[in-house]
Amino acid sequence: MEGFRVLEIKKSVFENNDREADKLREELKAEKTFLLNLMSSPGSGKTTTLMATIAALKDDLRIGVMEADIDSDVDAATIEKSGAKVIQLHTGGMCHLDAGMTKQGLEGLGTDNIDLAILENVGNLVCPAEFDTGAVKNAMILSVPEGHDKPLKYPLMFSICDVLLINKIDVMPYFDFDLDKCREYAKKLNPNIKIIPISAKHGDGIGEWTDWLRSQVAEWNK
Amino acid sequence: MEGFRVLEIKKSVFENNDREADKLREELKAEKTFLLNLMSSPGSGKTTTLMATIAALKDDLRIGVMEADIDSDVDAATIEKSGAKVIQLHTGGMCHLDAGMTKQGLEGLGTDNIDLAILENVGNLVCPAEFDTGAVKNAMILSVPEGHDKPLKYPLMFSICDVLLINKIDVMPYFDFDLDKCREYAKKLNPNIKIIPISAKHGDGIGEWTDWLRSQVAEWNK
């Protein structure tokens, strides 16, 4: 029997999402909880990346994860094994989370003893980019098999993210993925975006990524 | 200079999308045009699959393609080289197409001399599944790097498709992709779904896929 809770998320009642998001960030600041919003396409490796992230940070930070999966609980069941606190958010087929929905999730998770809360957003490069969740930082994963042209096709997502993790670099030899072009396209949209190539499966780049995340959490929670 | 047209798609004004979709199918039947709705995640190989499909069918069928790309025209420029008639639909960041939007696209493309019209839908496994476009058949692509658990996570998409193309089987050795499990999950949601493993890049399975599509078009347009 699994120990994590499943929370049915209701549609938000707030008209002004940006205001709600700002309010949520203020509350998180007061509670000394850092919220990371993690976005990507389906199958780019969000859950594997989270597992590697938790393994690297769990001795330093108290971590909670909100899994905004659409209809199953495979990810929550996986994350639970990492030892992090985890809650499954059932979004009833919704294609994104807004600040009101994220707040419901945080209340369900409980942030009293959480330094780092991570929202694993719905697998979708379109809709989640349009809604500020109230997160302190936005991160996205693009995996090598998806192709280096994705910044051209989903520009908003690349524009609003603080970090771009380029995952599955271990399979680079088998795909026509041009890392330099990908960097160039992403930086053109968002000159400040931090780009870290990783292999969540084999561990490459996870140190650089978790060092960055650790320092961001320390800065926010101090 | 590129020869294809770019059409700005407006939001639909129709309240009842299902009724509009049925009406559009009736019009397509009368015009002897078969409409295929092709859906997938970003980066699963929709455009490469289309190129292989057009190459296999262009001597038998007059083909038109609607590229519902979000913000760039990389796909339309690629497809244009295949010799098929192509139009780029700019959806202004919208995450799906409904029947009214598809109808605008078909009018822009012109279906008078088209036996097979293909809509390359927005790269998204969530929202496009919720809207009947008026297509005669729905096809989706799942690529091996995305993982075999995707039917569990995006069940609606797998439920509404007539065909599931499992693409990038050439890289199967480098990923933990269980083809039998993927079949089992998909068939449980949709016992009638036709599953064809392909490598759009190398041509495997393209014969089976295009034979199926050719027979569907012949049946509809007779």
Interface residues (C-beta under 8 A of the other chain):
Chain A: S41 P42 G43 S44 D69 I70 D71 S72 V74 D75 G93 C95 V122 G123 N124 L125 V126 C127 E130 S143 V144 P145 E146 G147 D149 K150 L152 K153 Y154 P155 L156 K168 V171 Y174 F175
Chain B: S41 P42 G43 S44 D69 I70 D71 S72 V74 D75 G93 C95 V122 G123 N124 L125 V126 C127 E130 S143 V144 P145 E146 G147 D149 K150 L152 K153 Y154 P155 L156 K168 V171 Y174 F175
